[in-house]
Amino acid sequence: MTNSPTPIFDGHNDALLNLYRSDTDDTGTPEYSVFERHDANHLDLPRAREGNFAGGFFAAFVSTPDADYETRETDEGHEIPYADPISHERAKAHTYDMLAHLYRVEAESEGEFRVVRTPDDLRECFDDDAVAAIAHLEGAEAVAPDLSNLDFLYAAGVRSIGLVWSRPTEFAHGVPFKYPATPDIGPGLTDAGRELVRACNDRGILVDLAHLNAAGFWDVADISADPLVVSHTAAHELCPATRNLTDDQIDAVADSGGVVGITFAVTSLREDGRKDTDTSISTLVDHVEYVADRAGVEHVALGSDFDGATIPDSVGDVTGLPDVVAEIRDRGFDEDEVAKIAHENWVRVVEETWG
Ligand code: ZN
């Protein structure tokens, strides 16, 4: 396959975790640098350039302390123990640190890497060949339950909030990791969750439904005035894991004008749901094609989960993105359609939500 010049905008990565988890020097600065190659991880700036990575949603994710994330075998498949909730105070402290890392990288990059806050910022990055970063919260625990720091987070550049990771919060219930099972596990949004969706709509903050259970998904679909967005997920019909969208959910995203970002996590892509990295790019693109065929090519994009998930060896890291695009092209999508899947659908939804 030949490399494609098509710029790729990506719906989800956890590259900030590499900075957050790094050892630090005497001044507290991480020893890890995104300006150098780190082949053990998925995403840094030198490899982003090789992979035509134009930008994406950079997640601030806070783990549950001492959680057991080991996969357990069940009679039919497997599951991961449901993580306990985390406190607002813990989430706030970690999230503010991760946002600080994001802005330090922006400052050190001298214009090569930019945190984007407006549709114009995003377009300028494409024009200037700068990497665009959208500050995203993966799980809303850093938002105070009374929303009293939401304006501060907005002022700090946060333009996308996932209501949950896969655990309960004050706002909603994340879906437990389980295969095979539907996402219809647990209750819908709390009153605070409904208020948060409305408050995000009012401010032009994108609401991400990734990791949400089915009841919460349908509550947001009822409440939200903006296109529905699921940043990193896949088709339940092809891989019946709880993290994936059922056909009626895919249809609802399309009806709202929204976007489904296809994850590269092998446990969401493979028919057997196994954490097996011997997974083809073709298996990944099957999900892209499924959503495009069912819902329309305007409603599917990429949401890699680089540095947050176990991805196919066939992709490897961010430098594998052009091979994914080449496989999409090989399925018969024309250049306009490839551009929509690679970046234009994300740009459209961001513009509609922020604009
Ligand atoms: Zn995730």
Residues whose N, C-alpha, C, O or C-beta is under 5 A from the ligand:
A	BS01	ZN	none
